[in-house]
Amino acid sequence: MRSFSPPAKILILHPGALGDGLLSLPTIRKLRRLNPRHKVIWYGHQGLGKVLLTAGEVDAAHSFESFYSGNPWGMGSLRRLPVWSQCPDNDLVIAWMNDDDGFWASYAAQLGYTQSFFRSPKDFSISSRHMVERYAEAIASLSGLGGPFIPEDLRVLQLPKGNHTELFGSLWSNSPSPELFILLHPGSGSGQKCVSTKNFSTFARVLLRKFPGKVGFIGGPADSTFLDPILSSLSDLDPPVFQHLDLVTVCRLFNCVRLYIGHDSGLSHLAAGCGTHSLLLFGPTDPEVWAPRGTHVRICREQELNFSSEGLVELVEELLPEQLGSLVV
């Protein structure tokens, strides 16, 4: 009987957060395009890994922590990676992380992966400005990985779309068949990236009155500091709130809304990655480096995030797709 060796693999190690992982996606697509016979395995943000797997962007996905044994700084207890125990010579580990002391390369070699490439996209020697290009430049020295992106590398995520009424009916119990057109995310990983709760509450109140029944909130796992005071100030309007959702469901939610409004956050990158029309409010972080790209993304920046509610409402009215004009009251 003829025996077959496991297919060659490219292991992507990415210890970064959700937004950072999404900024690396065009390069992952480029890797797949230039190495069509390789399987691409993700080790990084676990929720993002499930999104990438569901969208067909990778062939398997695991948390970054699962790459190593219980004590990664002690080599005494190694275990095989959970995908294909044999490691052909043409397997490759690409890790967007620092490995100045060679620990991780050594660890990968002990697992059987003799080809590994470790370099952070934040390396000072990288000349590209935007993080999308920095990820690509970080590994451009690998054979055959140079050259520009093509439009297919920059496409939006393609996840199976759920039924609008079924999805919202299960998530929004206040109405059997709601129609949500504007989704607000007031949080971020840092308070310095967020409009003040007072100003965001004022802005949200105007939108809730202008588009009754069409505005909701979404919160990530660390957003209660930003979200709770805003919801408390809007309790009389009782807006729908979507929290504690897995990221695949969040993507389905994004595919149902017409406009997402948020800050420099992982959820904002995910909304843009899903192709959702997005209004993103930037402050101290530089959008020329960190903002998601796309003709469907509008970036507004004020260093101190002192946006006026009137100005933001005008932007919303400008950005709403034409077919929603009848919603204005």
C-alpha positions in Angstrom: 0.0 0.0 0.0 1.3 3.4 -1.0 1.9 5.8 2.0 1.4 9.5 1.9 3.2 12.1 4.0 1.2 14.9 5.6 0.8 18.0 3.5 3.4 20.7 4.0 2.3 23.3 6.6 2.9 26.9 7.4 2.3 27.6 11.1 1.5 31.2 11.9 2.3 32.3 15.4 0.7 35.6 16.4 0.5 36.4 20.1 -1.1 39.8 19.5 -4.7 41.1 20.1 -7.7 40.9 17.8 -6.9 44.1 15.8 -3.2 43.2 15.3 -4.2 39.7 14.0 -6.6 41.2 11.5 -3.9 43.6 10.2 -1.8 40.5 9.4 -4.6 38.9 7.4 -3.5 40.3 3.9 -0.1 38.8 4.4 -1.6 35.4 5.4 -3.7 35.5 2.2 -0.5 36.3 0.3 1.2 33.3 1.9 -1.7 31.0 0.9 -1.7 32.4 -2.7 2.0 31.9 -3.2 2.0 28.5 -1.5 -1.3 26.9 -2.6 -0.3 23.4 -1.6 0.5 24.2 2.0 -1.9 24.0 4.9 -1.9 27.2 6.9 -2.3 26.7 10.7 -3.1 29.7 13.0 -1.8 29.9 16.6 -3.0 33.2 18.0 -6.1 35.0 19.3 -8.5 32.2 19.8 -11.7 34.0 18.9 -10.1 35.4 15.7 -8.8 31.9 14.9 -12.4 30.6 14.8 -13.4 33.5 12.5 -10.5 32.8 10.2 -11.4 29.1 10.1 -15.1 29.7 9.5 -14.2 32.1 6.7 -11.8 29.6 5.1 -8.8 31.8 5.6 -6.8 29.1 7.5 -7.0 25.3 7.6 -6.9 24.9 11.4 -6.8 27.3 14.3 -5.6 27.1 17.9 -4.9 29.5 20.7 -1.3 30.8 20.9 -1.0 29.3 24.3 -1.6 25.8 22.9 1.6 26.0 20.9 3.7 25.4 24.0 3.5 23.1 26.9 2.5 24.2 30.4 5.9 25.7 31.1 7.2 27.3 28.0 10.4 28.5 29.7 11.3 25.0 30.8 12.2 22.6 28.0 11.5 19.5 30.1 8.0 18.8 29.0 7.5 19.1 25.3 4.5 17.8 23.4 3.6 17.5 19.8 1.5 20.1 18.1 -2.1 19.1 17.8 -2.1 19.1 14.0 -0.2 16.4 12.0 2.5 15.0 14.2 5.0 14.5 11.4 7.0 17.5 10.3 8.3 17.4 6.7 11.4 19.4 5.9 9.3 21.9 3.9 7.2 22.8 6.9 7.7 26.4 8.0 6.9 28.4 11.2 6.3 32.1 10.7 6.1 34.1 13.9 5.4 37.8 14.1 7.1 38.2 17.4 10.5 38.9 18.9 12.9 36.0 19.6 16.1 37.8 20.5 17.4 35.0 22.6 16.4 32.2 20.2 14.1 30.5 22.7 11.1 30.1 20.4 13.1 29.0 17.4 14.8 26.4 19.6 11.4 25.3 20.9 10.0 24.9 17.4 13.0 22.9 16.4 12.5 20.5 19.3 9.0 20.0 18.1 10.4 19.0 14.7 10.0 22.3 12.8 13.4 23.1 11.6 12.5 26.0 9.4 11.3 29.0 11.4 11.2 32.8 10.9 10.7 35.2 13.8 10.4 38.9 13.4 8.1 41.5 14.9 6.2 43.8 12.5 7.2 46.6 15.0 10.9 46.0 14.3 12.6 49.4 13.9 14.4 48.4 10.8 11.1 47.9 8.9 10.5 51.0 6.7 6.8 50.6 5.8 4.4 52.9 7.6 1.0 51.1 7.8 0.9 47.9 9.8 -0.6 45.9 6.9 2.6 46.6 4.9 4.8 46.1 7.9 3.6 42.5 8.4 4.4 41.8 4.8 7.8 43.5 4.9 8.7 41.6 8.1 8.8 38.3 6.1 9.6 39.7 2.6 13.1 38.2 2.8 11.7 34.7 2.7 12.0 33.2 -0.7 9.2 34.2 -3.1 7.3 36.4 -0.6 8.2 39.8 -2.1 6.1 41.9 -4.3 2.9 43.8 -3.7 -0.5 42.7 -2.6 -3.2 42.0 -5.1 -6.9 43.0 -4.6 -7.7 39.4 -3.5 -5.4 39.8 -0.6 -7.3 42.8 0.6 -10.8 41.5 0.3 -13.4 41.5 3.1 -14.1 38.4 5.2 -16.5 36.0 3.7 -18.5 34.3 6.4 -21.8 32.4 6.0 -24.6 34.9 6.5 -27.3 34.1 8.9 -31.0 35.0 8.6 -31.5 38.6 9.7 -34.7 38.0 11.6 -33.5 34.8 13.2 -30.2 36.4 14.3 -31.7 39.5 15.8 -34.7 37.7 17.2 -32.4 35.5 19.3 -30.1 38.3 20.4 -32.6 41.2 20.8 -35.5 40.0 23.0 -37.3 43.4 23.0 -38.7 42.9 19.6 -39.5 39.7 17.5 -38.2 41.2 14.3 -36.1 44.3 14.9 -34.2 46.2 12.2 -30.9 47.5 13.4 -29.1 49.9 11.2 -26.5 51.7 13.4 -24.3 49.8 15.9 -22.3 51.8 18.4 -19.1 50.5 20.2 -18.0 53.1 22.8 -15.1 51.0 24.2 -11.5 50.2 23.3 -8.5 48.5 24.9 -7.5 51.9 26.3 -9.5 54.8 27.7 -7.1 57.2 25.9 -8.6 55.9 22.6 -12.2 56.7 23.5 -14.5 59.6 23.4 -15.5 60.6 26.9 -18.6 58.8 28.2 -20.4 62.1 28.6 -19.8 63.1 25.0 -20.6 59.7 23.6 -23.8 59.5 25.6 -24.9 62.9 24.2 -24.1 61.7 20.7 -25.9 58.4 21.2 -29.0 60.1 22.6 -29.3 62.2 19.5 -29.0 59.2 17.3 -31.6 57.2 19.3 -34.1 59.9 19.0 -33.4 60.6 15.4 -33.5 56.9 14.4 -35.9 55.3 16.9 -35.6 51.6 17.1 -32.6 51.6 14.7 -29.6 52.1 17.0 -27.9 49.5 19.2 -24.8 49.0 21.2 -22.1 46.3 21.2 -19.6 45.6 24.0 -16.6 43.4 24.1 -15.4 41.5 27.2 -13.5 44.5 28.6 -15.9 47.2 27.7 -18.0 47.5 30.9 -15.9 50.5 32.1 -17.0 52.5 29.0 -20.4 50.9 28.2 -22.1 50.7 31.6 -22.1 54.5 32.4 -23.4 55.2 28.9 -26.2 52.7 29.1 -27.1 54.0 32.5 -27.5 57.5 31.2 -29.7 56.2 28.3 -31.9 53.9 30.4 -35.0 55.9 29.5 -34.5 55.0 25.9 -33.7 51.3 26.5 -31.4 50.7 23.5 -30.6 47.1 22.5 -27.2 45.8 23.7 -25.2 42.9 22.3 -22.6 41.5 24.7 -20.8 38.3 25.5 -21.0 37.1 21.9 -18.4 34.8 20.2 -16.7 36.6 17.4 -18.3 34.5 14.6 -21.7 35.6 15.8 -20.3 39.2 16.0 -19.4 38.9 12.4 -22.9 37.8 11.5 -24.2 40.8 13.4 -21.9 43.2 11.5 -23.2 41.7 8.3 -26.7 42.8 9.3 -26.0 46.4 10.3 -25.6 49.3 7.9 -23.2 51.5 9.9 -20.8 50.7 12.7 -19.4 53.5 14.8 -16.4 52.9 17.1 -12.8 53.8 18.1 -9.4 52.3 17.4 -10.3 48.8 18.7 -10.3 45.1 17.8 -14.1 45.2 17.1 -13.6 48.1 14.8 -11.1 46.2 12.8 -13.4 43.2 12.7 -16.3 45.4 11.5 -14.2 46.8 8.8 -12.9 43.4 8.0 -16.4 42.2 7.4 -17.1 45.0 5.0 -19.4 46.9 7.3 -19.7 50.6 6.6 -17.7 52.1 9.5 -17.1 55.5 11.1 -14.0 55.2 13.2 -13.0 57.9 15.7 -9.2 58.1 16.3 -7.4 60.2 18.8 -3.7 59.7 20.0 -3.1 56.6 17.8 -2.1 57.3 14.2 -4.6 56.1 11.6 -1.9 56.2 9.0 -0.3 53.3 10.9 -3.2 51.5 12.7 -6.5 52.2 10.9 -8.3 49.5 8.9 -8.5 50.2 5.2 -11.2 50.1 2.7 -13.5 52.4 0.8 -16.2 51.5 3.3 -14.2 52.9 6.2 -14.3 56.6 7.2 -11.6 57.8 9.6 -12.1 60.9 11.7 -9.2 62.0 14.0 -9.0 64.6 16.7 -6.0 64.2 19.0 -8.0 64.8 22.2 -11.2 63.0 20.8 -13.2 66.2 21.4 -15.8 65.4 18.8 -19.0 67.4 18.9 -22.2 65.4 18.9 -23.6 67.7 16.2 -20.6 67.0 14.0 -20.8 63.3 14.5 -24.5 63.2 13.7 -23.9 65.1 10.4 -21.2 62.5 9.5 -23.7 59.7 10.2 -26.3 61.2 8.0 -23.7 61.6 5.3 -22.4 58.1 5.6 -25.7 56.2 5.8 -26.3 54.4 2.5 -28.8 56.1 0.2 -31.4 53.4 0.7 -31.7 54.4 4.4 -32.6 58.0 3.7 -36.2 57.3 4.5 -35.2 56.5 8.1 -34.5 60.2 8.9 -37.4 61.7 10.9 
